[in-house]
Amino acid sequence: MRSLPLTFCAAAAVTAMAFPASATAAGSEPKDPKEHRGSGSVMITPVAVTPGGEVQLRTDACGKGRSAEGDSEAFVSGVRLTPDNGKGLHAEARIRRDATPGDYDVLVTCADGHGRATGTLTVVPRHHASPAAPVRAGGGGTADLAA
């Protein structure tokens, strides 16, 4: 018969532990699904780019239907992220032609000031193609005729 009080005590302990956690989680969720407060990450594609190239930025840290501003020392100028068919926010950014190779932070700030997202992109040096062997250039079929 002692199992009945133990069962009630265990149930009360579990409820007491679960209640603050569920109250905190419920309090932190936005009432409006479009309203999102917090931080997140920026997906950058491609993550490695040469100077003068372009990258695409995507984030859902600001919620749906919102806008944001994105900036980095590697960008020619700041960019405005706009809704992307319900998949968060999207923008394209051009990398400065004089950007030195290395890692650059990208910061996105939600327009309403209630969220931000960060990411990192890598600027890689340009590699100029050079021929592996000299190319025999000339008059083609006329070389024999000219000789």
C-alpha positions in Angstrom: 0.0 0.0 0.0 3.0 2.3 0.3 3.3 2.4 -3.5 0.3 4.7 -3.8 1.9 7.7 -1.8 5.2 7.1 -3.6 3.4 7.3 -7.0 1.8 10.6 -6.0 5.1 12.0 -4.8 6.9 11.0 -7.9 4.1 12.5 -10.1 4.2 15.8 -8.1 8.0 15.9 -8.4 7.9 15.4 -12.2 5.1 18.0 -12.5 7.1 20.5 -10.5 10.2 20.0 -12.6 8.3 20.1 -15.9 6.2 23.1 -15.1 8.9 25.8 -14.9 10.5 24.4 -18.1 7.2 24.5 -20.0 6.4 27.9 -18.6 9.7 29.3 -19.7 9.4 27.7 -23.2 5.9 29.0 -23.6 6.9 32.5 -22.5 9.8 32.7 -25.0 7.8 31.7 -28.0 6.4 34.6 -30.0 2.6 35.0 -30.1 2.7 36.1 -33.7 4.5 33.5 -35.9 5.9 36.3 -38.0 7.6 37.8 -34.9 10.9 36.1 -34.1 13.2 37.4 -31.5 16.7 36.0 -31.1 19.7 35.1 -33.0 20.5 32.7 -35.7 22.9 32.0 -38.5 23.4 33.1 -42.1 23.8 30.5 -44.7 26.3 31.8 -47.3 26.7 30.3 -50.7 29.4 29.8 -51.8 31.3 30.0 -48.5 34.6 30.6 -50.4 34.7 33.3 -53.1 37.2 35.3 -55.0 37.4 39.1 -54.9 34.7 40.6 -57.2 32.5 37.5 -56.9 29.0 37.2 -55.5 27.5 35.3 -52.6 23.9 34.5 -51.6 22.8 35.1 -48.1 19.8 33.3 -46.5 18.5 33.4 -42.9 15.3 32.7 -41.0 16.4 34.5 -37.8 14.0 37.4 -38.5 10.9 35.4 -39.1 8.8 35.3 -42.2 7.6 38.3 -44.1 10.2 40.6 -42.5 13.3 42.3 -43.9 16.9 42.8 -42.6 20.1 44.5 -43.4 23.3 42.5 -44.0 26.9 43.8 -43.9 30.5 42.6 -44.0 33.9 44.2 -44.5 34.1 42.0 -47.6 31.0 43.5 -49.2 31.1 46.3 -51.7 28.1 47.8 -49.7 25.5 46.6 -47.3 22.6 44.6 -48.6 18.9 44.4 -47.9 17.5 40.9 -47.3 13.9 40.4 -48.4 11.4 37.5 -48.1 12.1 34.5 -50.2 8.8 32.6 -50.8 8.3 31.8 -47.2 11.8 30.3 -46.8 13.2 33.1 -44.7 15.1 36.1 -46.1 17.5 36.3 -49.1 19.9 38.7 -50.7 22.9 38.7 -53.0 26.1 40.5 -52.1 29.2 41.4 -54.2 32.6 41.0 -52.7 35.0 44.0 -53.0 37.6 43.5 -55.8 40.3 44.7 -53.4 39.3 42.3 -50.6 42.3 40.5 -49.2 42.1 36.7 -48.8 40.9 35.6 -45.4 37.8 35.0 -43.2 35.2 37.8 -42.9 32.2 38.0 -40.5 28.8 38.6 -41.9 26.2 40.3 -39.7 22.5 40.4 -40.5 20.3 42.7 -38.3 16.5 42.4 -38.5 14.7 45.5 -39.5 12.6 45.6 -36.4 15.8 45.2 -34.2 14.5 42.0 -32.7 16.9 39.6 -34.1 20.3 39.1 -35.7 22.2 36.4 -37.5 25.9 35.9 -38.1 28.0 33.9 -40.5 31.5 33.7 -42.0 32.7 33.8 -45.5 36.2 33.2 -46.9 37.8 35.3 -49.6 40.3 33.1 -51.5 43.0 34.4 -53.8 42.4 34.5 -57.6 44.3 31.9 -59.5 45.1 32.9 -63.1 45.1 30.0 -65.5 48.3 29.4 -67.3 48.9 26.9 -70.0 50.7 23.7 -69.0 52.7 23.6 -72.2 53.2 26.1 -75.0 50.4 26.1 -77.5 51.5 25.6 -81.1 49.7 28.5 -82.7 50.1 29.5 -86.3 48.4 29.5 -89.6 46.9 26.1 -89.2 46.8 24.4 -92.6 48.5 27.3 -94.3 51.8 26.9 -92.4 52.9 24.2 -94.9 51.8 26.3 -97.9 53.7 29.3 -96.6 56.9 27.4 -96.2 
